[in-house]
Amino acid sequence: MAADPVLDVATRIADSLLEVQTRVNGQIDATLAELLPAVRERLGVEQTDDVDLGDLVNTRITGLSVVVTPAAVATVVPLPAASVATTRAARRATADVVAGRDDRLAVIAGPCSIHDPAAALEYAAFLARMRERHGADLEILMRTYTEKPRTEVDWKGFAYDPFLDGSSRISVGLVATRVLMCRITALGVPVAAEPLNALTPQYVNGLVTYNGVGARNVTDQTARERVSGFSSVVGFKNSPEGSTDSAISAVLTARAPHEFLGVDHHGVSAQLSTTGNDTAHVILRGAADGPNYSAAHVADTKRRLAARGLPEVVVVDASHGNSRKDHRRQIEVVRDLAGQVAGGEQAIRGVMVESNLVEGRQDLDRRDPGALEYGRSVTDACIDLDTTEVVLAELAEAARARRRAGARPAVHR
């Protein structure tokens, strides 16, 4: 893979912070060794002979490496003022769209996954132009997914293996993710992400406008609790087999306050207390046996939401099961959704589209990542820029038609 400025910067930062963190960890160990014996004595804990735990502990761990902490990364990669302004405005706007206070549509468009920072920035520049063109009708966000849930074993994403070669330099990937999101948001383009664990969101705190919980994680209680405290807008996809009830249950959970075990900005265990996230909503993404974006599916989801006392709000993913994993069918899905919106359907508040510089996908050979074609996905197949322009224009026209019909309240921005 050719040298990339984002990765070069991230590598220098990560290497410097790892030196610092190694020293900090040593000081922590020394302090605990100094203080804990007195605590043990005060509590009356008897000194015991050392017990061999070699066959009981970490029996399948082959390595344990120091990692950069969110607090340290935030110190050396501060958020630019332009990024702060982008995220602040976009969170407010997207929350208003989801709540129905803004009559536009939210559109989350971008690569299935980020693997090349240069291509991601070029795509962001394209979306900046689309935001300017369609801003009156669409709130456009960029998919900036650097973590990938895998059904079995495969590349886990840019945050975990940024050099695409199996070296798994996670600290570099975490720093690079923050650097890249800073640069994208500084262009005026808000970002969306899919967090897979409790720690990674800390590295991009203040940068993400929208977090989607994927189909594989929608039933995970810890994922539901975590997003109850997120400052971003959050959505839950229906489960892989198509259960919208799983997503609705997740929405109910995420909207409630919780107390749970998490981590702070130093990566240290902490008890977290949350208010609940009132932006939580369902994302219809289809299933293995077919799509669920039709008017009948939307109506059924609305009935299920109303039965649980939840707002009748859905975002629809035009890819995945809804396109039957054929990227070219995304435009058909969008056309159907645009017809529903233009016809006055109020529940559809947003659309997700997998889009990249070049259509289709390619296989990643981690023995030769430099052989990849520029701008083409290494995970799910995507539509190209020309098709994305068509999709965005159709959704913008649909939002205008719904506005003219007076089906939803006027925009408040």
LUMDO-512728 format. One record per residue (C-alpha): residue number from 1; residue in one letter; chain; x, y, z. Coordinates in steps of 0.5 Angstrom, whole numbers, plus 500, padded with zeros to 3 digits. Example, Ala and Ser with C-alpha at 12.3 -4.5 7.8 and 13.67 -1.06 7.14 Angstrom:
2
SEVO pos code unit  xx  yy  zz
SEVO   1    a    A 525 491 516
SEVO   2    s    A 527 498 514
This chain:
413
SEVO pos code unit  xx  yy  zz
SEVO   1    m    A 500 500 500
SEVO   2    a    A 503 507 498
SEVO   3    a    A 505 512 503
SEVO   4    d    A 499 516 506
SEVO   5    p    A 499 522 510
SEVO   6    v    A 494 520 515
SEVO   7    l    A 497 514 516
SEVO   8    d    A 504 517 517
SEVO   9    v    A 502 522 522
SEVO  10    a    A 498 517 526
SEVO  11    t    A 504 513 526
SEVO  12    r    A 508 518 529
SEVO  13    i    A 503 520 534
SEVO  14    a    A 502 513 536
SEVO  15    d    A 509 511 537
SEVO  16    s    A 510 517 541
SEVO  17    l    A 504 516 545
SEVO  18    l    A 506 509 546
SEVO  19    e    A 512 511 549
SEVO  20    v    A 509 515 554
SEVO  21    q    A 504 510 556
SEVO  22    t    A 509 505 557
SEVO  23    r    A 512 509 562
SEVO  24    v    A 505 511 565
SEVO  25    n    A 503 504 566
SEVO  26    g    A 510 502 570
SEVO  27    q    A 508 508 574
SEVO  28    i    A 501 505 576
SEVO  29    d    A 504 498 577
SEVO  30    a    A 510 501 582
SEVO  31    t    A 504 505 586
SEVO  32    l    A 500 500 586
SEVO  33    a    A 506 495 589
SEVO  34    e    A 507 501 594
SEVO  35    l    A 500 502 596
SEVO  36    l    A 496 495 596
SEVO  37    p    A 500 492 602
SEVO  38    a    A 498 497 607
SEVO  39    v    A 491 496 604
SEVO  40    r    A 491 489 605
SEVO  41    e    A 494 489 612
SEVO  42    r    A 488 494 614
SEVO  43    l    A 483 489 611
SEVO  44    g    A 486 483 615
SEVO  45    v    A 487 480 608
SEVO  46    e    A 492 474 610
SEVO  47    q    A 499 473 606
SEVO  48    t    A 499 467 602
SEVO  49    d    A 504 463 599
SEVO  50    d    A 504 464 591
SEVO  51    v    A 500 460 587
SEVO  52    d    A 502 458 580
SEVO  53    l    A 496 460 576
SEVO  54    g    A 499 459 569
SEVO  55    d    A 495 453 567
SEVO  56    l    A 488 457 569
SEVO  57    v    A 490 465 567
SEVO  58    n    A 491 467 560
SEVO  59    t    A 492 460 557
SEVO  60    r    A 490 463 550
SEVO  61    i    A 493 470 550
SEVO  62    t    A 499 470 546
SEVO  63    g    A 501 477 547
SEVO  64    l    A 499 483 551
SEVO  65    s    A 501 490 548
SEVO  66    v    A 500 497 551
SEVO  67    v    A 495 501 547
SEVO  68    v    A 494 509 546
SEVO  69    t    A 489 512 551
SEVO  70    p    A 483 516 549
SEVO  71    a    A 485 522 553
SEVO  72    a    A 492 522 550
SEVO  73    v    A 490 522 543
SEVO  74    a    A 485 527 544
SEVO  75    t    A 491 532 547
SEVO  76    v    A 495 531 541
SEVO  77    v    A 490 531 536
SEVO  78    p    A 485 536 538
SEVO  79    l    A 478 538 535
SEVO  80    p    A 479 543 530
SEVO  81    a    A 474 549 531
SEVO  82    a    A 471 547 524
SEVO  83    s    A 470 540 526
SEVO  84    v    A 466 542 532
SEVO  85    a    A 462 547 529
SEVO  86    t    A 460 541 524
SEVO  87    t    A 458 536 529
SEVO  88    r    A 454 541 533
SEVO  89    a    A 450 543 528
SEVO  90    a    A 449 536 524
SEVO  91    r    A 447 533 531
SEVO  92    r    A 442 538 532
SEVO  93    a    A 439 538 525
SEVO  94    t    A 439 530 525
SEVO  95    a    A 436 530 531
SEVO  96    d    A 431 535 529
SEVO  97    v    A 430 530 523
SEVO  98    v    A 429 524 527
SEVO  99    a    A 424 528 531
SEVO 100    g    A 420 531 526
SEVO 101    r    A 422 538 527
SEVO 102    d    A 425 538 521
SEVO 103    d    A 422 536 514
SEVO 104    r    A 428 534 511
SEVO 105    l    A 431 527 510
SEVO 106    a    A 437 525 513
SEVO 107    v    A 441 521 508
SEVO 108    i    A 447 517 511
SEVO 109    a    A 452 515 504
SEVO 110    g    A 459 513 504
SEVO 111    p    A 463 507 503
SEVO 112    c    A 461 500 506
SEVO 113    s    A 468 501 510
SEVO 114    i    A 474 506 510
SEVO 115    h    A 480 503 508
SEVO 116    d    A 484 508 504
SEVO 117    p    A 484 515 507
SEVO 118    a    A 486 519 501
SEVO 119    a    A 480 516 498
SEVO 120    a    A 475 517 504
SEVO 121    l    A 477 525 503
SEVO 122    e    A 476 525 496
SEVO 123    y    A 469 522 497
SEVO 124    a    A 468 527 503
SEVO 125    a    A 469 533 498
SEVO 126    f    A 464 530 493
SEVO 127    l    A 459 530 499
SEVO 128    a    A 461 537 501
SEVO 129    r    A 458 539 494
SEVO 130    m    A 452 535 495
SEVO 131    r    A 451 538 502
SEVO 132    e    A 451 545 498
SEVO 133    r    A 447 543 493
SEVO 134    h    A 441 539 497
SEVO 135    g    A 442 542 504
SEVO 136    a    A 435 545 503
SEVO 137    d    A 432 538 503
SEVO 138    l    A 437 533 505
SEVO 139    e    A 442 533 511
SEVO 140    i    A 447 529 508
SEVO 141    l    A 452 525 513
SEVO 142    m    A 458 521 511
SEVO 143    r    A 459 513 513
SEVO 144    t    A 466 513 516
SEVO 145    y    A 466 506 518
SEVO 146    t    A 473 504 521
SEVO 147    e    A 470 498 525
SEVO 148    k    A 467 492 521
SEVO 149    p    A 463 486 525
SEVO 150    r    A 465 480 521
SEVO 151    t    A 460 474 521
SEVO 152    e    A 466 469 521
SEVO 153    v    A 474 471 520
SEVO 154    d    A 476 477 516
SEVO 155    w    A 479 484 516
SEVO 156    k    A 476 487 522
SEVO 157    g    A 477 494 519
SEVO 158    f    A 481 500 519
SEVO 159    a    A 481 502 526
SEVO 160    y    A 484 495 527
SEVO 161    d    A 489 494 521
SEVO 162    p    A 490 500 518
SEVO 163    f    A 496 498 513
SEVO 164    l    A 491 492 511
SEVO 165    d    A 497 487 512
SEVO 166    g    A 495 483 518
SEVO 167    s    A 500 487 522
SEVO 168    s    A 494 490 527
SEVO 169    r    A 497 496 529
SEVO 170    i    A 491 498 533
SEVO 171    s    A 494 504 536
SEVO 172    v    A 496 507 529
SEVO 173    g    A 489 505 527
SEVO 174    l    A 485 509 533
SEVO 175    v    A 489 515 532
SEVO 176    a    A 488 515 524
SEVO 177    t    A 481 514 525
SEVO 178    r    A 481 521 529
SEVO 179    v    A 485 524 524
SEVO 180    l    A 481 522 519
SEVO 181    m    A 474 524 522
SEVO 182    c    A 477 531 524
SEVO 183    r    A 479 532 517
SEVO 184    i    A 472 530 514
SEVO 185    t    A 468 534 519
SEVO 186    a    A 473 540 518
SEVO 187    l    A 471 540 510
SEVO 188    g    A 464 541 513
SEVO 189    v    A 461 534 512
SEVO 190    p    A 458 530 519
SEVO 191    v    A 460 523 520
SEVO 192    a    A 457 517 522
SEVO 193    a    A 460 510 525
SEVO 194    e    A 458 504 528
SEVO 195    p    A 461 502 534
SEVO 196    l    A 463 495 536
SEVO 197    n    A 465 496 543
SEVO 198    a    A 466 500 549
SEVO 199    l    A 472 503 548
SEVO 200    t    A 473 505 541
SEVO 201    p    A 468 511 541
SEVO 202    q    A 472 514 546
SEVO 203    y    A 477 516 541
SEVO 204    v    A 473 520 536
SEVO 205    n    A 469 523 542
SEVO 206    g    A 465 529 539
SEVO 207    l    A 466 528 532
SEVO 208    v    A 461 523 530
SEVO 209    t    A 454 525 529
SEVO 210    y    A 450 519 528
SEVO 211    n    A 452 512 531
SEVO 212    g    A 448 506 528
SEVO 213    v    A 448 499 532
SEVO 214    g    A 449 494 527
SEVO 215    a    A 444 487 526
SEVO 216    r    A 449 483 529
SEVO 217    n    A 449 487 535
SEVO 218    v    A 442 489 536
SEVO 219    t    A 441 484 541
SEVO 220    d    A 447 485 545
SEVO 221    q    A 445 488 552
SEVO 222    t    A 451 492 553
SEVO 223    a    A 451 495 546
SEVO 224    r    A 444 498 548
SEVO 225    e    A 446 501 554
SEVO 226    r    A 452 504 552
SEVO 227    v    A 448 508 546
SEVO 228    s    A 443 510 552
SEVO 229    g    A 449 515 554
SEVO 230    f    A 452 517 547
SEVO 231    s    A 451 524 545
SEVO 232    s    A 450 522 538
SEVO 233    v    A 444 520 534
SEVO 234    v    A 443 513 534
SEVO 235    g    A 439 508 530
SEVO 236    f    A 438 500 531
SEVO 237    k    A 438 495 525
SEVO 238    n    A 433 490 525
SEVO 239    s    A 436 483 526
SEVO 240    p    A 440 479 520
SEVO 241    e    A 434 474 520
SEVO 242    g    A 429 480 519
SEVO 243    s    A 426 481 526
SEVO 244    t    A 424 488 527
SEVO 245    d    A 422 487 534
SEVO 246    s    A 429 486 536
SEVO 247    a    A 430 493 534
SEVO 248    i    A 424 496 537
SEVO 249    s    A 426 492 544
SEVO 250    a    A 433 496 543
SEVO 251    v    A 430 502 542
SEVO 252    l    A 426 502 548
SEVO 253    t    A 432 500 552
SEVO 254    a    A 437 505 549
SEVO 255    r    A 431 511 551
SEVO 256    a    A 432 509 558
SEVO 257    p    A 437 511 563
SEVO 258    h    A 442 506 566
SEVO 259    e    A 448 504 570
SEVO 260    f    A 453 500 568
SEVO 261    l    A 460 498 567
SEVO 262    g    A 464 502 562
SEVO 263    v    A 471 506 561
SEVO 264    d    A 473 513 562
SEVO 265    h    A 477 517 557
SEVO 266    h    A 483 514 560
SEVO 267    g    A 481 507 558
SEVO 268    v    A 480 505 566
SEVO 269    s    A 474 501 568
SEVO 270    a    A 468 506 571
SEVO 271    q    A 461 506 573
SEVO 272    l    A 457 510 568
SEVO 273    s    A 450 513 569
SEVO 274    t    A 446 515 563
SEVO 275    t    A 440 519 562
SEVO 276    g    A 437 515 556
SEVO 277    n    A 438 517 549
SEVO 278    d    A 431 520 546
SEVO 279    t    A 434 520 539
SEVO 280    a    A 434 512 538
SEVO 281    h    A 430 509 532
SEVO 282    v    A 429 503 528
SEVO 283    i    A 433 502 522
SEVO 284    l    A 430 497 517
SEVO 285    r    A 436 493 513
SEVO 286    g    A 432 487 510
SEVO 287    a    A 434 480 512
SEVO 288    a    A 437 474 509
SEVO 289    d    A 430 472 506
SEVO 290    g    A 428 479 503
SEVO 291    p    A 427 486 503
SEVO 292    n    A 423 490 508
SEVO 293    y    A 423 497 505
SEVO 294    s    A 416 497 502
SEVO 295    a    A 410 501 504
SEVO 296    a    A 407 495 507
SEVO 297    h    A 413 493 511
SEVO 298    v    A 414 501 514
SEVO 299    a    A 406 501 516
SEVO 300    d    A 407 494 520
SEVO 301    t    A 414 497 523
SEVO 302    k    A 409 503 525
SEVO 303    r    A 404 499 528
SEVO 304    r    A 409 495 532
SEVO 305    l    A 413 502 534
SEVO 306    a    A 406 505 536
SEVO 307    a    A 404 499 540
SEVO 308    r    A 410 500 545
SEVO 309    g    A 409 507 546
SEVO 310    l    A 415 509 541
SEVO 311    p    A 415 515 536
SEVO 312    e    A 413 512 529
SEVO 313    v    A 420 513 526
SEVO 314    v    A 424 509 521
SEVO 315    v    A 431 510 517
SEVO 316    v    A 431 505 511
SEVO 317    d    A 438 502 509
SEVO 318    a    A 438 501 502
SEVO 319    s    A 443 496 502
SEVO 320    h    A 444 489 505
SEVO 321    g    A 438 485 505
SEVO 322    n    A 434 491 502
SEVO 323    s    A 438 490 496
SEVO 324    r    A 439 483 496
SEVO 325    k    A 446 484 497
SEVO 326    d    A 446 487 490
SEVO 327    h    A 449 494 490
SEVO 328    r    A 446 496 483
SEVO 329    r    A 439 495 486
SEVO 330    q    A 440 500 491
SEVO 331    i    A 437 505 486
SEVO 332    e    A 431 501 486
SEVO 333    v    A 430 501 493
SEVO 334    v    A 431 509 494
SEVO 335    r    A 426 510 488
SEVO 336    d    A 421 506 492
SEVO 337    l    A 422 510 498
SEVO 338    a    A 422 516 494
SEVO 339    g    A 415 515 492
SEVO 340    q    A 413 513 499
SEVO 341    v    A 416 520 502
SEVO 342    a    A 413 524 496
SEVO 343    g    A 406 521 497
SEVO 344    g    A 406 523 504
SEVO 345    e    A 409 518 508
SEVO 346    q    A 412 521 515
SEVO 347    a    A 415 516 518
SEVO 348    i    A 421 515 513
SEVO 349    r    A 426 520 516
SEVO 350    g    A 432 517 513
SEVO 351    v    A 436 513 508
SEVO 352    m    A 442 509 508
SEVO 353    v    A 446 508 502
SEVO 354    e    A 453 504 501
SEVO 355    s    A 457 509 496
SEVO 356    n    A 464 510 494
SEVO 357    l    A 468 513 488
SEVO 358    v    A 468 507 484
SEVO 359    e    A 462 502 484
SEVO 360    g    A 463 494 486
SEVO 361    r    A 468 491 491
SEVO 362    q    A 474 488 490
SEVO 363    d    A 478 482 495
SEVO 364    l    A 483 485 500
SEVO 365    d    A 490 481 499
SEVO 366    r    A 494 482 505
SEVO 367    r    A 500 480 502
SEVO 368    d    A 499 485 497
SEVO 369    p    A 495 491 499
SEVO 370    g    A 498 496 494
SEVO 371    a    A 495 492 489
SEVO 372    l    A 488 495 491
SEVO 373    e    A 484 499 486
SEVO 374    y    A 483 506 488
SEVO 375    g    A 476 508 491
SEVO 376    r    A 473 501 490
SEVO 377    s    A 470 498 497
SEVO 378    v    A 474 492 500
SEVO 379    t    A 468 490 504
SEVO 380    d    A 460 490 501
SEVO 381    a    A 460 493 494
SEVO 382    c    A 458 500 493
SEVO 383    i    A 454 504 488
SEVO 384    d    A 459 510 484
SEVO 385    l    A 459 517 485
SEVO 386    d    A 454 518 478
SEVO 387    t    A 449 514 481
SEVO 388    t    A 450 517 488
SEVO 389    e    A 448 524 485
SEVO 390    v    A 442 521 482
SEVO 391    v    A 440 517 488
SEVO 392    l    A 441 524 492
SEVO 393    a    A 437 528 487
SEVO 394    e    A 431 523 487
SEVO 395    l    A 431 523 495
SEVO 396    a    A 431 531 495
SEVO 397    e    A 425 532 490
SEVO 398    a    A 421 527 494
SEVO 399    a    A 423 531 500
SEVO 400    r    A 420 537 497
SEVO 401    a    A 414 534 494
SEVO 402    r    A 412 532 501
SEVO 403    r    A 413 539 504
SEVO 404    r    A 409 541 498
SEVO 405    a    A 404 536 500
SEVO 406    g    A 404 539 507
SEVO 407    a    A 405 532 510
SEVO 408    r    A 410 534 515
SEVO 409    p    A 412 541 519
SEVO 410    a    A 416 546 516
SEVO 411    v    A 424 546 517
SEVO 412    h    A 426 549 523
SEVO 413    r    A 434 550 523
